[in-house]
């Protein structure tokens, strides 16, 4: 499952992937899942997993936390 949007702050497309855990592609590199997202808006720490139903709200919450850091 994927969730894509264009970040106004970074001025590029951001893609989240759900493969058991949630991954984010911040670099736009094809063929990779990117980084696993972690609690508190970080890319290192306790990784986040969720169901398909929780996927988009989880991505939006993490993104807000990431931008605040």
VMD Tcl script that draws the C-alpha trace (Angstrom):
set ca {
  {0.00 0.00 0.00}
  {1.26 3.52 -0.81}
  {0.41 7.05 0.23}
  {1.85 9.93 -1.83}
  {1.67 13.68 -1.53}
  {3.73 16.73 -2.47}
  {5.32 18.48 0.47}
  {4.95 22.24 0.27}
  {7.80 22.69 2.72}
  {10.28 20.38 0.94}
  {8.83 21.02 -2.55}
  {8.99 17.37 -3.57}
  {6.87 14.24 -3.61}
  {6.88 12.14 -0.46}
  {5.86 8.49 -0.56}
  {4.95 6.25 2.36}
  {4.82 2.46 1.94}
  {3.19 -0.17 4.13}
  {4.97 -3.53 4.18}
  {4.26 -4.69 7.73}
  {6.19 -1.67 8.91}
  {5.80 1.84 7.52}
  {8.55 3.17 5.25}
  {9.11 6.62 3.78}
  {10.95 7.57 0.61}
  {12.39 11.04 1.14}
  {14.91 10.82 -1.72}
  {12.71 9.66 -4.59}
  {14.98 6.70 -5.35}
  {13.33 3.96 -7.37}
  {13.65 0.35 -6.31}
  {13.98 1.00 -2.58}
  {11.49 1.13 0.24}
  {13.30 4.03 1.85}
  {13.61 4.42 5.61}
  {11.44 2.91 8.30}
  {9.60 5.58 10.24}
  {9.93 5.59 14.02}
  {7.94 7.07 16.85}
  {8.11 10.81 17.45}
  {8.84 11.78 13.84}
  {12.27 10.13 13.76}
  {13.96 7.76 11.32}
  {15.78 5.87 14.09}
  {14.28 4.34 17.21}
  {11.11 2.33 17.76}
  {9.74 1.43 14.32}
  {6.08 1.89 13.50}
  {3.79 -0.80 12.13}
  {0.07 -0.46 11.50}
  {-2.89 -1.95 9.70}
  {-4.13 -0.76 6.31}
  {-6.98 1.04 8.06}
  {-4.54 3.01 10.24}
  {-1.96 3.61 7.48}
  {-2.86 7.10 6.20}
  {-3.62 8.62 9.64}
  {-0.33 7.15 10.93}
  {1.58 8.71 8.01}
  {-0.02 12.12 8.51}
  {0.69 12.11 12.25}
  {4.31 11.03 11.74}
  {4.84 13.67 9.02}
  {3.62 16.46 11.32}
  {5.98 15.25 14.04}
  {8.86 15.00 11.54}
  {8.38 18.60 10.36}
  {8.32 19.91 13.95}
  {11.75 18.44 14.71}
}
mol new
graphics top color blue
foreach p $ca { graphics top sphere $p radius 0.5 }
foreach p [lrange $ca 0 end-1] q [lrange $ca 1 end] { graphics top cylinder $p $q radius 0.2 }
display resetview
